[in-house]
Amino acid sequence: MSTDRESALGRGMATNDGDEYHFCSTCAFSTACIDRGYDKSRLRQLHVLVEHVGPYRAGEHIFREGDEFNALAGIRAGTVKTYVTDLNGREQVQGFFLPGEVIGLNAISQSRYPCNAVALDDVLLCRFSFPKMAVLAASMPGLQQQLFRLLSEDIGKAALLAGDFTADERLAAFLLILSRRYEARGLSAKRFRLTMARTDIANYLRLAAETVSRILNRFQHDGLIRVERREVELLDLPRLRTVAANVLRN
């Protein structure tokens, strides 16, 4: 295990958001438990598996490729970037994770993390012991189904932008996907902050950074969006959906 991970994980942080019978407002598993109507004793069984950790500062690694996997981590606050480095030392961004989303799902099969995860701003996490959670999920169908759903979403995110799409289609789809993810967490679907750098967005979309800046400027000129530094407002969702139709298909 890497040294910076050890030092970071050693900084436990207490929270008042949630207690032994209630999950944090950004918990990735709370909806499944509430929808299933689990009683307090069942809820407590899962809650005691949670360890609040953080904060991780911008640039600090949560885990590194090859670290042993033993826990999933739900993001309580902040944004996390996952990436790998190729044999030539070039970084390849794999994804961005927002509050209420889970990192580490792609480590389940190999029992080691296949990528690096780094904080893009101040990040707070809930760590769930995966071995204990897997045992508990066998007796809690709602929890088991939520795990399967999260796995499916993780696979979908990785595959969504892998096709032969134009730069305009990729960037429009990226903005709309972020919009949906923020909306699903009770935040604005039309106005949000891009916590990731333009260079990271370009890397993720497999585009040049200059291309991303040029398209954002054109989208703004055409009245589709408004950009002020890292703040983005989606002004014309129907037109953006038209541009991204081949990618999103809905």
C-alpha positions, -999 to 999 in steps of 0.1 A, spaced: 0 0 0 13 34 -9 26 58 17 4 87 8 -26 64 10 -16 53 45 -12 88 57 -45 99 42 -65 70 55 -51 76 89 -70 109 91 -104 98 102 -131 125 102 -162 125 123 -195 136 107 -230 145 120 -246 137 87 -261 103 95 -261 82 127 -264 46 136 -299 44 122 -296 68 93 -273 71 63 -256 102 51 -276 122 26 -251 113 -2 -249 76 6 -250 54 -25 -269 27 -6 -295 46 13 -322 46 -14 -320 8 -17 -325 4 21 -353 29 24 -372 15 -7 -370 -20 8 -383 -8 41 -355 -24 61 -361 -20 99 -336 -2 121 -317 -33 131 -310 -42 95 -300 -6 87 -277 -6 116 -260 -38 104 -249 -20 72 -241 14 89 -216 -1 113 -196 -12 83 -190 24 73 -158 43 81 -158 80 75 -124 91 61 -109 123 48 -105 150 39 -82 142 10 -68 174 -5 -66 182 -42 -39 160 -58 -38 135 -30 -43 98 -40 -70 77 -24 -56 45 -39 -30 36 -65 -30 10 -92 -20 -24 -77 -31 -15 -41 -49 -44 -24 -87 -41 -27 -107 -46 5 -133 -17 5 -156 3 -17 -156 40 -11 -187 62 -15 -180 99 -21 -196 122 5 -181 154 -9 -158 165 -36 -148 150 -70 -125 120 -77 -106 113 -109 -95 78 -119 -67 72 -143 -40 49 -155 -5 56 -168 7 38 -199 42 24 -205 54 57 -219 43 75 -187 13 91 -203 -18 96 -182 -52 83 -195 -82 95 -176 -108 68 -170 -136 88 -152 -148 113 -128 -169 105 -97 -192 129 -78 -209 129 -44 -232 99 -40 -211 77 -64 -188 48 -56 -152 42 -65 -135 8 -64 -161 -13 -82 -137 -22 -110 -114 -38 -84 -137 -65 -73 -127 -92 -98 -89 -90 -93 -89 -80 -56 -65 -51 -66 -73 -17 -78 -67 -15 -116 -63 23 -117 -53 53 -96 -79 75 -78 -70 111 -70 -89 139 -53 -96 169 -76 -107 191 -46 -114 184 -9 -129 149 -8 -147 131 20 -154 94 18 -174 66 34 -154 33 32 -174 1 32 -156 -32 40 -164 -52 8 -160 -87 23 -184 -78 51 -208 -61 28 -209 -91 4 -219 -113 33 -246 -89 44 -259 -85 8 -267 -122 7 -295 -116 33 -305 -81 20 -318 -83 -16 -321 -45 -18 -284 -41 -10 -274 -68 -34 -295 -53 -62 -279 -19 -55 -245 -34 -58 -254 -49 -92 -269 -16 -104 -237 3 -94 -216 -22 -112 -237 -18 -143 -235 20 -142 -198 18 -138 -195 -4 -169 -218 19 -188 -198 50 -179 -166 34 -193 -183 23 -226 -205 54 -233 -178 75 -250 -158 47 -265 -175 48 -299 -165 66 -331 -181 99 -323 -173 135 -334 -157 159 -309 -189 179 -307 -209 148 -299 -185 137 -272 -184 170 -255 -222 176 -256 -228 141 -242 -202 147 -215 -220 179 -204 -254 162 -205 -242 132 -185 -228 155 -158 -262 173 -158 -281 141 -152 -257 129 -125 -260 163 -107 -298 162 -110 -299 127 -96 -283 141 -65 -308 169 -60 -285 195 -75 -290 218 -105 -292 201 -138 -285 233 -157 -258 251 -137 -228 233 -122 -191 236 -116 -165 217 -137 -142 206 -109 -120 188 -134 -95 207 -156 -101 212 -193 -70 191 -200 -85 162 -179 -118 165 -198 -99 164 -231 -79 134 -220 -111 116 -209 -128 123 -242 -97 115 -262 -95 149 -276 -69 177 -277 -73 203 -250 -74 230 -277 -104 212 -293 -123 211 -260 -117 249 -255 -127 257 -291 -159 237 -289 -169 252 -256 -164 286 -270 -185 277 -301 -212 262 -280 -213 294 -260 -213 316 -291 -242 295 -305 -263 300 -273 -261 264 -261 -242 271 -229 -227 298 -209 -192 294 -194 -176 316 -168 -142 301 -157 -153 267 -143 -190 275 -139 -211 261 -168 -248 268 -175 -267 247 -200 -289 272 -218 -305 250 -245 -309 214 -234 -329 203 -265 -302 215 -289 -275 199 -268 -294 166 -268 -297 168 -306 -259 172 -309 -253 143 -285 -281 120 -298 -258 95 -314 -239 90 -281 -268 91 -256 -295 75 -278 -322 87 -255 
